[in-house]
Amino acid sequence: MKVGVVGLGTMGAGIAQLCVEAGIDTVGREVTADLGAKGRDRIVHFLTRKVEKGQIESFDIDRLTVTTELAGLAECDVVVEAIVEELGPKRELFAELERICRPDTVLATNTSALSVTEIAAATSSPERVVGMHFFNPAPLMPLVEIVRAELTSDAAFDTAYALGETLGKHPIRCHDTPGFVVNRVLIPLLNDCVRVLDEARVGAEDLDAGMRHGAGWPMGPCELLDLVGIDVHVHASDALYDKLREPRMAAPPRLVAMANAGLLGRKSGRGFYTY
Ligand SMILES: NC(=O)c1ccc[n+]([C@@H]2O[C@H](COP(=O)([O-])OP(=O)(O)OC[C@H]3O[C@@H](n4cnc5c(N)ncnc54)[C@H](O)[C@@H]3O)[C@@H](O)[C@H]2O)c1
């Protein structure tokens, strides 16, 4: 089996790492050699740490080839796309992948907020396009949502599901609707939590303690938002609100103000908490 990963950023590098760990021949494609080398270095760094911690015995980095050429993906059985979250570039890429890859290559997108069906429609073989929505950080989060677009074939869907299992993930099956499953539930829920901060005049620490100790959440909503990134959450909320127009989906003004002020959570050193 050979898997291609397009884009070796946050998600793509994580997905390629999972492939290497599973002993799969992997081709990573980036736009520049420098970005490709950075992605490869990250993968080596995290796999080396896993060896040092005794979580894995060894890894074979020769399984990974990094290229800037799309043609390098020609022989892949599955290609997972993890480039920028914009419809235009994704549609352009899928049209090119269709041209370059074998007719039976399954083309998967890791999009969180775009329509898999709209991405598939950029090709003349939409039956082989499927969503594989990994969660961040991909090497650690067990879930992958396998998303069936309008015209996805059973064969492509089953191949994506099986790949998810091979990568050690827990795949779930769903259809191509805004937010798929987890974000559709979690985004409005986190927005509710933030609104409750003001409504109930409860502090972030108390709200987090409330949800941990009263609802069994492993992490409080404010801690979770700081981890995800306030800007990332606002962007995801906006995308969901654009599609569903339900007020609960819209980012609460408090979060928009935090994002505008650069209070992005852990990555900026300050969000609901200071790090
Ligand atoms: N970050 C998350 O929490 C998360 C979670 C789930 C899904 N996603 C989705 O995964 C995708 C990637 O997100 P990310 O956070 O890894 O972004 P990122 O910006 O970290 O990485 C994107 C990478 O793609 C590269 N790229 C852009 N166009 C390319 C092309 N045509 N060919 C090859 N490489 C190209 C960029 O150089 C960059 O390195 C997006 O669709 C995003 O919505 C992100």
Ligand as a Chemical Component Dictionary entry (heavy atoms), coordinates in Angstrom:
data_LIG
# 
_chem_comp.id                   LIG 
_chem_comp.type                 NON-POLYMER 
_chem_comp.pdbx_formal_charge   0 
_chem_comp.three_letter_code    LIG 
# 
loop_
_chem_comp_atom.comp_id 
_chem_comp_atom.atom_id 
_chem_comp_atom.alt_atom_id 
_chem_comp_atom.type_symbol 
_chem_comp_atom.charge 
_chem_comp_atom.model_Cartn_x 
_chem_comp_atom.model_Cartn_y 
_chem_comp_atom.model_Cartn_z 
_chem_comp_atom.pdbx_ordinal 
LIG N1  N1  N 0  -5.484 22.373 12.462 1  
LIG C1  C1  C 0  -6.563 21.715 12.866 2  
LIG O1  O1  O 0  -6.949 21.717 14.040 3  
LIG C2  C2  C 0  -7.335 20.887 11.874 4  
LIG C3  C3  C 0  -8.105 19.801 12.332 5  
LIG C4  C4  C 0  -8.789 19.016 11.401 6  
LIG C5  C5  C 0  -8.735 19.326 10.059 7  
LIG N2  N2  N 1  -7.993 20.416 9.640  8  
LIG C6  C6  C 0  -7.945 20.689 8.192  9  
LIG O2  O2  O 0  -6.719 20.184 7.687  10 
LIG C7  C7  C 0  -6.290 21.001 6.584  11 
LIG C8  C8  C 0  -4.879 21.493 6.875  12 
LIG O3  O3  O 0  -4.885 22.250 8.053  13 
LIG P1  P1  P 0  -3.545 22.565 8.866  14 
LIG O4  O4  O 0  -3.964 23.106 10.174 15 
LIG O5  O5  O -1 -2.625 21.403 8.789  16 
LIG O6  O6  O 0  -2.941 23.758 7.967  17 
LIG P2  P2  P 0  -1.431 24.250 7.882  18 
LIG O7  O7  O 0  -1.487 25.644 7.399  19 
LIG O8  O8  O 0  -0.677 23.920 9.120  20 
LIG O9  O9  O 0  -0.811 23.325 6.725  21 
LIG C9  C9  C 0  -1.193 23.416 5.379  22 
LIG C10 C10 C 0  0.046  23.073 4.538  23 
LIG O10 O10 O 0  -0.347 22.839 3.210  24 
LIG C11 C11 C 0  0.657  23.365 2.359  25 
LIG N3  N3  N 0  0.047  23.555 1.037  26 
LIG C12 C12 C 0  -0.778 24.524 0.628  27 
LIG N4  N4  N 0  -1.152 24.308 -0.659 28 
LIG C13 C13 C 0  -0.534 23.155 -1.046 29 
LIG C14 C14 C 0  -0.525 22.381 -2.235 30 
LIG N5  N5  N 0  -1.247 22.740 -3.306 31 
LIG N6  N6  N 0  0.213  21.251 -2.238 32 
LIG C15 C15 C 0  0.934  20.874 -1.174 33 
LIG N7  N7  N 0  0.948  21.558 -0.032 34 
LIG C16 C16 C 0  0.225  22.679 0.033  35 
LIG C17 C17 C 0  1.123  24.621 3.049  36 
LIG O11 O11 O 0  2.414  24.977 2.596  37 
LIG C18 C18 C 0  1.081  24.200 4.520  38 
LIG O12 O12 O 0  2.330  23.676 4.940  39 
LIG C19 C19 C 0  -7.338 22.101 6.441  40 
LIG O13 O13 O 0  -8.291 21.710 5.502  41 
LIG C20 C20 C 0  -7.946 22.162 7.824  42 
LIG O14 O14 O 0  -9.258 22.670 7.851  43 
LIG C21 C21 C 0  -7.281 21.174 10.509 44 
# 
loop_
_chem_comp_bond.comp_id 
_chem_comp_bond.atom_id_1 
_chem_comp_bond.atom_id_2 
_chem_comp_bond.value_order 
_chem_comp_bond.pdbx_ordinal 
LIG N1  C1  SING 1  
LIG C1  O1  DOUB 2  
LIG C1  C2  SING 3  
LIG C2  C3  SING 4  
LIG C2  C21 DOUB 5  
LIG C3  C4  DOUB 6  
LIG C4  C5  SING 7  
LIG C5  N2  DOUB 8  
LIG N2  C6  SING 9  
LIG N2  C21 SING 10 
LIG C6  O2  SING 11 
LIG C6  C20 SING 12 
LIG O2  C7  SING 13 
LIG C7  C8  SING 14 
LIG C7  C19 SING 15 
LIG C8  O3  SING 16 
LIG O3  P1  SING 17 
LIG P1  O4  DOUB 18 
LIG P1  O5  SING 19 
LIG P1  O6  SING 20 
LIG O6  P2  SING 21 
LIG P2  O7  DOUB 22 
LIG P2  O8  SING 23 
LIG P2  O9  SING 24 
LIG O9  C9  SING 25 
LIG C9  C10 SING 26 
LIG C10 O10 SING 27 
LIG C10 C18 SING 28 
LIG O10 C11 SING 29 
LIG C11 N3  SING 30 
LIG C11 C17 SING 31 
LIG N3  C12 SING 32 
LIG N3  C16 SING 33 
LIG C12 N4  DOUB 34 
LIG N4  C13 SING 35 
LIG C13 C14 SING 36 
LIG C13 C16 DOUB 37 
LIG C14 N5  SING 38 
LIG C14 N6  DOUB 39 
LIG N6  C15 SING 40 
LIG C15 N7  DOUB 41 
LIG N7  C16 SING 42 
LIG C17 O11 SING 43 
LIG C17 C18 SING 44 
LIG C18 O12 SING 45 
LIG C19 O13 SING 46 
LIG C19 C20 SING 47 
LIG C20 O14 SING 48 
# 
